[in-house]
Amino acid sequence: MRVALLSLGCKVNQSELAGLSSALGAGRRATIVGIDENPEICVINTCAVTTKSEYQSRQLIRRAAETGARVIVTGCYAELNPQAVEDMKGVASVVSNKEKESIIEMISGKSSSYTLDYGEKGSSKGRSRYFLKIQDGCDYACSYCIVRKARGPAWSVAPDEVIAGVRRAVDEGYREVVLTGVHLGLYGRDIGGCGPGHPGPDRPSLSRMVERILNETDVSRVRLSSIEINEVDDRLLELLKGDRLARHLHLPLQSGDDRILRLMKRRYDSAIFIRKVEKVVKDLRLPGLGTDVIVGFPGEGEDEFQNTVSVIRQLPFTYVHVFAYSPRPGTEAAGFCGKVHGLVKKRRSAILRELAGEKRRSFIESLRGEVLEVLVEGDAAAQVDGVAGLRGVAGNYVKVLIPHEYSFSGGIHPGNLVNVEIVGQKEAIAVGKPVINT
């Protein structure tokens, strides 16, 4: 059976679909192929975080149907619009987010458990990063977000299962494990303790789970995906000072204006966000800090936008993801007044992206002469501004190009952890020279 597995959206979506790939590949239940390789079945894990992602989901479904394959659709867009998806030409089945594991039996006729994780495979000589899903769902109610309805309430993978997943990654040769979740900072709130929101001495938390991973496994490096600013506790900051937890935090800001943050129903104001980021920078050496910003939220005037610009300019972000607001039917914000014209959103997005580029280049320049531990990625061959080499990622999430003049002589392969001295940059990508291979 030839099966194409296709995913849109977040790393959680990708990890789920790659878990299906592992399960279907085990015991030769199926041969995993691309959409252009005459699949008999196409499985599509859709996204609904923006109107653009919904459009892309529909386009991918139509493209899969054109192959003549049996099309199975799951994910957040299918969860929110099951009838509309079912009515699309060529769709054979719509599967809810909670029933994704049933896809294995639908395809192979045999039931199976599968791990909600995936690895970025390198060459036969090594592997790079392994994404491990440890949490799903969300208990927050941000006024612009539809994910809570698509994913349901927050739940956590049992701590012992997380440890087993990390050990499995190490056994398979991966050097870095990335912990992922829809709302990662809520990890453990549904397990043990004295009820939701009351940790108690036995309730796991994200920082406690990370500490267990560091103490009970031999993984070389652990990385966190996105986490909310008010979920970075002192225990986590202490762990980030060590060598094995990547000094990289993705901290969604969404807006730098307090009135807009209240309308968004975010659980902090700009002053809280700034103070916490300043503490992170003070406590950690050369941390990589990323953020998300929504441009053109209803009611965002020029003053509110400039407040966002001011916060971004003030804080040492190394990258910024900019999203133009799009109303999600079924969310509170979809009914808000004060909609922002599309051309205004486009102009503001361009301003923030230009600022983000400046900050990224400035941060990389500040690293010149520093030695960073870089994980060479799978399929790592790259060429940047005429310079060919291998691509890797440092602990602080800076992308690094190791030119072939250095990498060939050092016998460097995907999956290697390499100490690299930063000697410059090309197109906002750091350029480095290996110092010691590990």
MORATA-V934166 format. One record per residue. N is the residue number from 1. RES is the residue in one letter. OMEGA is omega in whole degrees, 0 to 359 (999 if undefined). Layout:
N_RES_OMEGA ; N_RES_OMEGA
This chain:
1_M_181 ; 2_R_187 ; 3_V_173 ; 4_A_179 ; 5_L_188 ; 6_L_184 ; 7_S_172 ; 8_L_170 ; 9_G_195 ; 10_C_178 ; 11_K_177 ; 12_V_176 ; 13_N_181 ; 14_Q_182 ; 15_S_179 ; 16_E_183 ; 17_L_178 ; 18_A_172 ; 19_G_175 ; 20_L_179 ; 21_S_179 ; 22_S_182 ; 23_A_181 ; 24_L_179 ; 25_G_179 ; 26_A_180 ; 27_G_178 ; 28_R_176 ; 29_R_183 ; 30_A_172 ; 31_T_183 ; 32_I_183 ; 33_V_175 ; 34_G_182 ; 35_I_179 ; 36_D_183 ; 37_E_176 ; 38_N_179 ; 39_P_173 ; 40_E_178 ; 41_I_172 ; 42_C_175 ; 43_V_184 ; 44_I_177 ; 45_N_191 ; 46_T_180 ; 47_C_179 ; 48_A_186 ; 49_V_176 ; 50_T_176 ; 51_T_178 ; 52_K_180 ; 53_S_175 ; 54_E_177 ; 55_Y_179 ; 56_Q_177 ; 57_S_179 ; 58_R_179 ; 59_Q_180 ; 60_L_177 ; 61_I_180 ; 62_R_180 ; 63_R_179 ; 64_A_181 ; 65_A_180 ; 66_E_178 ; 67_T_184 ; 68_G_180 ; 69_A_171 ; 70_R_187 ; 71_V_176 ; 72_I_185 ; 73_V_177 ; 74_T_178 ; 75_G_192 ; 76_C_178 ; 77_Y_178 ; 78_A_179 ; 79_E_184 ; 80_L_184 ; 81_N_187 ; 82_P_183 ; 83_Q_179 ; 84_A_179 ; 85_V_180 ; 86_E_181 ; 87_D_181 ; 88_M_182 ; 89_K_175 ; 90_G_181 ; 91_V_181 ; 92_A_184 ; 93_S_172 ; 94_V_185 ; 95_V_181 ; 96_S_179 ; 97_N_183 ; 98_K_184 ; 99_E_184 ; 100_K_181 ; 101_E_180 ; 102_S_180 ; 103_I_179 ; 104_I_181 ; 105_E_179 ; 106_M_184 ; 107_I_189 ; 108_S_185 ; 109_G_180 ; 110_K_178 ; 111_S_181 ; 112_S_170 ; 113_S_177 ; 114_Y_183 ; 115_T_181 ; 116_L_181 ; 117_D_175 ; 118_Y_178 ; 119_G_171 ; 120_E_185 ; 121_K_173 ; 122_G_178 ; 123_S_179 ; 124_S_181 ; 125_K_180 ; 126_G_177 ; 127_R_186 ; 128_S_188 ; 129_R_183 ; 130_Y_182 ; 131_F_184 ; 132_L_178 ; 133_K_181 ; 134_I_184 ; 135_Q_176 ; 136_D_177 ; 137_G_184 ; 138_C_178 ; 139_D_180 ; 140_Y_183 ; 141_A_177 ; 142_C_192 ; 143_S_183 ; 144_Y_195 ; 145_C_180 ; 146_I_188 ; 147_V_181 ; 148_R_179 ; 149_K_183 ; 150_A_187 ; 151_R_180 ; 152_G_182 ; 153_P_183 ; 154_A_172 ; 155_W_187 ; 156_S_171 ; 157_V_181 ; 158_A_183 ; 159_P_180 ; 160_D_177 ; 161_E_177 ; 162_V_179 ; 163_I_179 ; 164_A_179 ; 165_G_178 ; 166_V_180 ; 167_R_178 ; 168_R_179 ; 169_A_179 ; 170_V_180 ; 171_D_181 ; 172_E_174 ; 173_G_180 ; 174_Y_182 ; 175_R_181 ; 176_E_174 ; 177_V_178 ; 178_V_179 ; 179_L_183 ; 180_T_176 ; 181_G_176 ; 182_V_174 ; 183_H_191 ; 184_L_183 ; 185_G_177 ; 186_L_182 ; 187_Y_174 ; 188_G_184 ; 189_R_180 ; 190_D_184 ; 191_I_172 ; 192_G_178 ; 193_G_186 ; 194_C_180 ; 195_G_183 ; 196_P_177 ; 197_G_179 ; 198_H_189 ; 199_P_183 ; 200_G_185 ; 201_P_186 ; 202_D_183 ; 203_R_176 ; 204_P_174 ; 205_S_180 ; 206_L_181 ; 207_S_178 ; 208_R_179 ; 209_M_178 ; 210_V_179 ; 211_E_177 ; 212_R_180 ; 213_I_181 ; 214_L_182 ; 215_N_190 ; 216_E_178 ; 217_T_180 ; 218_D_181 ; 219_V_184 ; 220_S_183 ; 221_R_176 ; 222_V_178 ; 223_R_176 ; 224_L_169 ; 225_S_187 ; 226_S_179 ; 227_I_181 ; 228_E_185 ; 229_I_182 ; 230_N_176 ; 231_E_174 ; 232_V_183 ; 233_D_183 ; 234_D_180 ; 235_R_179 ; 236_L_178 ; 237_L_177 ; 238_E_179 ; 239_L_180 ; 240_L_178 ; 241_K_181 ; 242_G_185 ; 243_D_189 ; 244_R_174 ; 245_L_186 ; 246_A_180 ; 247_R_184 ; 248_H_178 ; 249_L_172 ; 250_H_190 ; 251_L_183 ; 252_P_175 ; 253_L_181 ; 254_Q_175 ; 255_S_176 ; 256_G_180 ; 257_D_186 ; 258_D_179 ; 259_R_178 ; 260_I_177 ; 261_L_178 ; 262_R_177 ; 263_L_178 ; 264_M_185 ; 265_K_172 ; 266_R_189 ; 267_R_177 ; 268_Y_169 ; 269_D_186 ; 270_S_181 ; 271_A_178 ; 272_I_181 ; 273_F_182 ; 274_I_181 ; 275_R_183 ; 276_K_178 ; 277_V_178 ; 278_E_177 ; 279_K_179 ; 280_V_182 ; 281_V_179 ; 282_K_186 ; 283_D_188 ; 284_L_178 ; 285_R_176 ; 286_L_179 ; 287_P_171 ; 288_G_184 ; 289_L_177 ; 290_G_180 ; 291_T_173 ; 292_D_177 ; 293_V_175 ; 294_I_181 ; 295_V_175 ; 296_G_174 ; 297_F_181 ; 298_P_181 ; 299_G_180 ; 300_E_174 ; 301_G_182 ; 302_E_179 ; 303_D_180 ; 304_E_178 ; 305_F_180 ; 306_Q_175 ; 307_N_176 ; 308_T_177 ; 309_V_182 ; 310_S_180 ; 311_V_179 ; 312_I_180 ; 313_R_185 ; 314_Q_188 ; 315_L_186 ; 316_P_177 ; 317_F_177 ; 318_T_172 ; 319_Y_181 ; 320_V_173 ; 321_H_184 ; 322_V_180 ; 323_F_172 ; 324_A_182 ; 325_Y_171 ; 326_S_183 ; 327_P_177 ; 328_R_177 ; 329_P_181 ; 330_G_176 ; 331_T_181 ; 332_E_185 ; 333_A_180 ; 334_A_180 ; 335_G_182 ; 336_F_172 ; 337_C_175 ; 338_G_180 ; 339_K_184 ; 340_V_182 ; 341_H_182 ; 342_G_180 ; 343_L_177 ; 344_V_178 ; 345_K_179 ; 346_K_180 ; 347_R_181 ; 348_R_177 ; 349_S_180 ; 350_A_179 ; 351_I_182 ; 352_L_179 ; 353_R_177 ; 354_E_178 ; 355_L_179 ; 356_A_178 ; 357_G_178 ; 358_E_182 ; 359_K_179 ; 360_R_179 ; 361_R_180 ; 362_S_180 ; 363_F_180 ; 364_I_178 ; 365_E_180 ; 366_S_181 ; 367_L_183 ; 368_R_182 ; 369_G_177 ; 370_E_175 ; 371_V_181 ; 372_L_174 ; 373_E_186 ; 374_V_174 ; 375_L_179 ; 376_V_188 ; 377_E_174 ; 378_G_184 ; 379_D_195 ; 380_A_182 ; 381_A_183 ; 382_A_174 ; 383_Q_182 ; 384_V_177 ; 385_D_177 ; 386_G_180 ; 387_V_181 ; 388_A_179 ; 389_G_177 ; 390_L_182 ; 391_R_177 ; 392_G_179 ; 393_V_179 ; 394_A_179 ; 395_G_179 ; 396_N_173 ; 397_Y_174 ; 398_V_176 ; 399_K_186 ; 400_V_173 ; 401_L_175 ; 402_I_183 ; 403_P_183 ; 404_H_180 ; 405_E_176 ; 406_Y_189 ; 407_S_182 ; 408_F_182 ; 409_S_182 ; 410_G_180 ; 411_G_184 ; 412_I_182 ; 413_H_174 ; 414_P_182 ; 415_G_177 ; 416_N_167 ; 417_L_189 ; 418_V_172 ; 419_N_189 ; 420_V_173 ; 421_E_180 ; 422_I_184 ; 423_V_180 ; 424_G_177 ; 425_Q_176 ; 426_K_178 ; 427_E_178 ; 428_A_171 ; 429_I_181 ; 430_A_175 ; 431_V_185 ; 432_G_179 ; 433_K_181 ; 434_P_176 ; 435_V_179 ; 436_I_175 ; 437_N_176 ; 438_T_999
